[in-house]
Amino acid sequence: MPRWPWAGRPWVIDAFVVVLVAGPAFAPLPFAEMRPSSPLAYALVLSPALALPFRRRWPRTVLAVCVAAWAAALTLGTLSPGGAVAMVVATYGVAHRTPRRSSIIATAAAVVAVLSTGVIVSLVSGMDTRVLQVALSLSLAGAVGDAARSRRAYVEAVVERARRAEETRESEARRRVTEERLRIARDLHDAVAHRISVISLNAGVATSMLETRPDRAREALATIRTASRDVLGEIGTMMSVLRAPDDAPVRVQPGLARVPEIVESVRVAGWDVVVRDEIGTDAEAAGIPLGVDIVAYRVVQEGLTNALKHGTTRRAHVLMRRDGDELEIVVTNPVERVPDAGDQELPPSGFGLVGLRERVDAVRGALEAGLAPGGHRLAARLPLPARQGAPDGGPAPAARSPESSPERAS
């Protein structure tokens, strides 16, 4: 947007206005009534030039001074063109720097004072005071000043809206980046933590049985190899998803159908895992939404991962059942004693439960984790849609897969 050469230099405008107001007092004007005839008239004609530089700070006071000086000079027989210019500049300043209601009152008062003074002087002395031209000039200055004030307010409002819109866009971008970072952290933990725990546990088994039971050590090493390959595959898949374009197909997330796989990986590590499955692994047949199906699998995965990392009895119990309009997932592992921090092979990070709680909250569920009378307990209650045909107040009939049974040990 182009800027005037004097933009940011108000003293240049003030100097020009002072010359414009004071100059006619010393110019050889052709009309005698426009030339000051006494020292008092000179003082009245020049006083607005001294007051105008203060119009930005006291606009109404400066306008009153200019009108009073012009009217006083007119009563002395001097029709000051510089005084009229000063009143026009002061009226514009009032309209430009004060609210509309205040500027209208001030402009109207100035016009009335000019008209009444001019009419009285014309009736008394018969002098042509040209008050109509002066009054119209003041009215026009007030209108132009009000338009300038309105435009300035409009520009300020547009700039403020643009600033707020930019802040909103930046805030939304930061929020999306944070959500994406948390999602990546959850997926990375879910993909790696369980298999790393399996690798660590089997590495201990292989080390302790390398001399006494070589066959058992070979099985543990084979499990480590399989788990390592799975970890590399999961990380590769995740990197592919992160580098894929936005319109790429979404990676399929594991659900309850893969619970037997994760249970088997824990059993291979030498753990006794009892699964009480009252819903089956067919989530669609059981009426479990996709989002709840994924979260339920993650609960089982996190519970068994924590059991591998912190358990002391090598036993775990998994309960999956439908309780009314809720899916209940409970993973417990008995403990003989609470392990000390130095006894743990893998230091706890705490991020797994944090990410799991975020997943459960996303489906409006509830999560509990901590010590219970039976040992460590991780329990989640996930809301489900009401099943048609279920009796009021009672649980819906459970859907089972052919391979599932009320209780099985792995």
C-alpha positions in Angstrom: 0.0 0.0 0.0 1.6 3.4 -1.0 2.5 5.8 1.7 2.5 9.6 1.6 5.9 11.2 1.8 4.9 12.9 5.1 3.5 9.7 6.7 5.0 9.3 10.1 6.1 13.0 10.2 3.2 15.0 11.7 5.4 18.0 12.2 5.5 18.4 8.4 1.7 18.7 8.3 1.6 21.0 11.3 4.2 23.3 9.7 2.1 23.4 6.5 -1.1 24.2 8.4 0.6 27.0 10.4 1.8 28.6 7.2 -1.6 28.2 5.6 -3.3 29.8 8.7 -0.9 32.6 9.4 0.1 33.5 5.9 -3.1 35.4 4.9 -2.6 37.7 7.9 0.6 39.1 6.2 -0.4 38.7 2.6 -1.6 41.8 0.6 -5.2 40.6 0.1 -7.4 42.7 -2.2 -10.2 43.0 0.4 -9.7 45.4 3.3 -11.9 43.4 5.7 -9.6 40.4 5.4 -6.5 42.4 6.6 -6.1 42.8 10.4 -6.4 46.4 11.3 -5.0 46.4 14.9 -2.5 44.5 17.1 -5.4 42.8 18.9 -6.8 41.6 15.5 -3.4 40.3 14.6 -3.3 38.3 17.8 -6.7 36.9 17.3 -5.9 35.9 13.7 -2.6 34.2 14.6 -3.8 32.4 17.8 -5.3 29.5 15.9 -2.0 28.8 14.2 -0.5 28.3 17.7 -3.4 26.1 18.9 -3.6 23.7 15.9 -0.5 21.6 16.6 -2.3 20.5 19.8 -5.4 19.3 17.9 -4.4 15.6 18.1 -4.4 15.7 21.9 -7.2 18.1 22.7 -9.3 18.2 19.4 -12.5 19.8 21.0 -10.6 22.4 22.9 -8.6 23.5 19.8 -11.9 23.7 17.8 -13.4 25.9 20.5 -10.3 28.2 20.5 -10.4 28.5 16.7 -14.1 29.3 16.6 -13.8 31.9 19.4 -10.7 33.6 17.8 -12.5 33.8 14.4 -15.7 35.2 16.0 -13.8 37.7 18.1 -11.8 38.9 15.0 -15.0 39.2 13.1 -16.6 41.4 15.7 -13.5 43.7 15.4 -14.2 43.9 11.7 -11.6 41.4 10.4 -12.8 38.5 8.3 -9.9 36.1 8.7 -9.5 33.5 5.9 -6.7 31.9 7.9 -9.1 31.6 10.8 -11.7 29.9 8.6 -9.0 27.4 7.4 -8.1 26.8 11.1 -11.7 26.0 11.9 -12.0 23.6 9.0 -8.8 21.7 10.1 -9.9 21.6 13.7 -13.4 20.3 12.7 -11.8 17.6 10.7 -9.6 16.7 13.6 -12.6 16.4 16.0 -14.6 14.2 13.6 -11.5 12.0 12.9 -10.4 11.5 16.5 -13.6 11.4 18.6 -16.7 9.2 18.5 -19.4 10.0 16.0 -21.9 11.3 18.6 -19.3 13.6 20.1 -18.1 14.9 16.8 -21.6 15.6 15.5 -22.3 17.7 18.6 -19.0 19.6 18.4 -19.4 20.3 14.6 -23.1 21.4 15.0 -22.1 23.8 17.9 -19.3 25.3 15.7 -21.6 25.8 12.8 -24.3 27.4 15.0 -21.6 29.7 16.6 -20.3 30.8 13.1 -23.8 31.4 11.7 -25.0 33.3 14.7 -21.9 35.5 14.9 -21.9 36.2 11.2 -25.6 37.1 11.1 -25.2 39.5 14.1 -22.1 41.2 12.6 -23.8 41.5 9.2 -26.9 43.1 10.8 -24.9 45.5 12.9 -22.1 46.6 10.5 -23.5 45.5 7.1 -20.3 43.6 6.3 -20.4 40.6 4.1 -19.2 37.9 6.5 -19.6 35.0 4.0 -20.8 32.8 6.9 -22.7 30.4 4.6 -19.5 29.4 2.8 -17.7 29.0 6.2 -20.6 27.0 7.7 -20.7 24.6 4.7 -17.0 24.2 4.8 -17.2 23.2 8.5 -20.0 20.7 7.7 -18.0 19.2 4.9 -14.9 18.9 7.1 -16.9 17.1 9.7 -18.3 14.7 7.2 -14.9 13.9 5.7 -13.4 13.5 9.1 -16.1 11.0 10.1 -15.6 9.1 6.9 -11.9 8.9 7.6 -12.6 7.7 11.2 -15.0 5.0 9.9 -12.4 3.8 7.3 -9.7 3.7 9.9 -12.0 1.7 12.3 -12.8 -0.7 9.4 -9.2 -1.2 8.5 -8.3 -1.9 12.1 -11.2 -4.4 12.4 -10.0 -6.2 9.3 -6.4 -6.3 10.5 -7.6 -7.6 13.9 -9.7 -10.3 12.3 -6.8 -11.3 10.1 -4.5 -11.5 13.1 -7.0 -13.6 15.1 -7.5 -15.9 12.1 -3.8 -16.4 11.7 -3.5 -17.1 15.4 -6.4 -19.6 15.1 -4.7 -21.3 12.1 -1.4 -21.5 14.0 -3.1 -22.9 17.1 -5.0 -25.5 15.0 -1.8 -26.5 13.3 0.0 -26.9 16.6 -2.9 -28.9 18.0 -2.9 -31.2 15.0 0.9 -31.7 15.2 0.5 -32.5 18.9 -2.2 -35.0 18.2 -0.2 -36.6 15.4 2.9 -36.9 17.6 0.9 -38.5 20.4 -0.7 -41.0 17.9 2.8 -41.9 16.5 4.0 -42.4 20.1 1.1 -44.7 20.9 1.5 -46.7 17.7 5.3 -47.0 18.2 4.9 -48.2 21.8 2.1 -50.7 20.9 4.2 -52.0 18.0 7.5 -52.4 19.9 6.9 -52.7 23.7 5.3 -56.1 23.8 7.8 -57.8 21.4 10.8 -56.2 23.1 9.5 -57.6 26.4 9.2 -61.0 24.8 12.8 -60.7 23.5 14.1 -59.7 26.9 12.4 -62.5 28.7 13.5 -65.2 26.2 17.0 -63.8 26.2 17.1 -64.5 30.0 15.7 -67.9 29.4 18.3 -68.7 26.8 21.1 -67.5 28.9 20.1 -69.5 32.0 19.4 -72.8 30.0 22.1 -72.7 27.5 24.2 -75.3 29.3 21.5 -77.4 31.1 18.7 -77.5 28.5 20.0 -76.6 25.1 16.7 -77.5 23.4 14.9 -75.0 25.6 17.5 -72.4 24.9 17.1 -73.0 21.1 13.4 -72.5 21.4 13.9 -69.2 23.2 16.4 -68.0 20.6 13.9 -69.0 17.9 11.3 -66.9 19.7 13.7 -64.0 19.9 14.3 -64.2 16.1 10.6 -64.3 15.3 9.9 -61.4 17.7 12.8 -59.4 16.2 11.5 -60.0 12.7 8.0 -58.9 13.8 9.4 -55.7 15.4 11.3 -54.8 12.2 8.2 -55.4 10.1 6.1 -53.2 12.4 8.6 -50.4 12.3 8.9 -50.7 8.5 5.1 -50.6 8.1 4.9 -47.6 10.4 7.6 -45.8 8.4 5.8 -46.6 5.2 2.6 -45.1 6.6 4.3 -41.9 7.8 5.9 -41.4 4.4 2.8 -42.3 2.4 0.6 -39.6 0.7 -2.5 -38.4 2.4 -4.8 -40.4 0.1 -3.0 -43.7 0.8 -5.2 -46.5 2.3 -5.3 -46.6 6.1 -3.2 -49.4 7.7 -5.4 -52.0 9.2 -5.2 -52.0 13.0 -5.3 -55.3 15.0 -8.4 -56.3 17.0 -9.7 -59.0 19.2 -9.1 -61.5 16.4 -5.4 -61.3 17.1 -5.6 -61.9 20.8 -4.7 -65.6 20.4 -1.5 -64.6 18.7 -0.3 -62.3 21.5 -1.4 -64.9 24.1 0.7 -67.6 22.3 3.7 -65.3 22.2 3.5 -65.0 26.0 3.0 -68.8 26.4 6.1 -69.5 24.3 8.1 -67.3 26.8 7.2 -69.8 29.5 4.1 -68.2 31.0 0.9 -69.8 32.0 -1.9 -67.6 30.5 -5.6 -68.3 31.2 -8.1 -66.7 28.9 -11.7 -66.5 29.9 -13.4 -65.4 26.6 -17.1 -64.8 26.8 -17.5 -62.8 23.5 -15.3 -64.6 21.0 -12.7 -63.1 18.7 -15.3 -62.2 16.0 -15.9 -58.6 16.9 -18.4 -57.9 14.1 -20.6 -60.9 15.1 -20.5 -59.8 18.7 -21.7 -56.3 17.8 -18.4 -54.6 18.8 -17.6 -51.4 16.9 -14.3 -51.2 15.1 -12.8 -48.6 17.4 -13.7 -50.5 20.5 -12.4 -53.7 19.0 -9.0 -52.0 18.4 -8.9 -50.5 21.9 -9.8 -53.8 23.5 -6.9 -55.6 21.8 -4.6 -52.8 23.0 -5.7 -53.3 26.5 -4.9 -57.0 26.4 -1.6 -56.3 24.7 -0.6 -53.7 27.3 -1.7 -55.9 30.2 0.3 -58.9 29.0 3.3 -56.6 28.2 3.3 -55.2 31.8 3.0 -58.8 33.1 6.1 -59.8 31.2 8.0 -56.8 32.4 7.0 -56.8 36.0 5.5 -60.1 36.8 7.1 -62.6 39.3 5.0 -65.7 39.1 4.9 -66.3 35.3 1.1 -66.5 35.4 -1.6 -64.1 33.9 -5.3 -64.1 33.5 -7.3 -62.4 30.8 -11.1 -61.8 31.1 -13.2 -60.6 28.1 -16.9 -60.3 28.6 -19.9 -58.2 27.8 -21.6 -56.6 30.8 -24.8 -55.0 29.5 -23.8 -52.2 27.2 -20.2 -52.3 28.1 -17.3 -54.5 27.1 -15.1 -55.5 30.1 -11.4 -56.3 29.6 -9.4 -57.4 32.7 -5.8 -58.6 32.7 -4.3 -59.7 36.0 -1.1 -61.3 37.0 -0.4 -62.5 40.6 2.6 -61.2 42.4 4.4 -62.8 45.3 5.9 -59.4 46.3 6.1 -56.0 44.8 9.4 -55.9 42.9 12.0 -53.3 43.7 13.2 -50.9 41.0 16.6 -52.7 40.8 14.9 -56.1 40.2 13.3 -55.0 36.9 15.0 -56.1 33.7 13.3 -53.3 31.8 12.8 -49.9 33.4 9.2 -48.8 33.4 8.5 -45.8 31.2 4.9 -45.2 32.1 4.1 -44.1 28.5 2.2 -47.3 27.7 -0.5 -46.7 30.3 -0.6 -43.0 29.3 -1.2 -43.9 25.6 -3.7 -46.6 26.6 -5.6 -44.2 28.7 -5.8 -41.8 25.8 -7.1 -44.6 23.6 -9.8 -45.6 26.2 -10.8 -42.0 26.6 -11.2 -41.6 22.9 -14.0 -44.2 22.9 -15.5 -42.8 26.2 -14.4 -45.7 28.3 -12.8 -46.1 31.7 -9.5 -47.5 32.6 -8.1 -48.7 36.0 -4.6 -49.9 36.6 -2.7 -50.8 39.8 -2.3 -53.3 42.6 -5.3 -55.3 43.6 -5.8 -58.2 46.1 -5.0 -60.7 43.3 -1.9 -58.9 42.1 -1.4 -56.4 39.3 -4.7 -55.5 37.6 -5.5 -53.7 34.4 -9.2 -53.3 33.7 -11.1 -51.3 31.0 -14.8 -50.8 30.5 -15.6 -49.8 26.9 -19.1 -48.7 25.9 -21.0 -50.7 23.3 -24.2 -50.1 21.3 -27.3 -51.7 22.7 -28.0 -55.1 21.2 -31.4 -55.6 19.8 -33.5 -58.3 21.5 -31.5 -58.1 24.8 -33.7 -58.0 27.9 -33.7 -54.7 29.9 -31.1 -54.6 32.5 -29.5 -57.8 31.5 -26.4 -58.5 29.3 -26.9 -59.3 25.7 -26.2 -62.9 24.5 -22.6 -63.4 23.7 -21.4 -64.3 20.2 -18.7 -67.0 20.1 -16.4 -68.2 17.5 -16.2 -71.9 16.9 -12.7 -72.1 18.4 -13.6 -70.1 21.5 -14.6 -71.6 24.8 -15.7 -70.1 28.2 -12.2 -70.7 29.6 -9.0 -71.9 28.0 -5.4 -72.0 29.2 -2.5 -71.3 27.0 
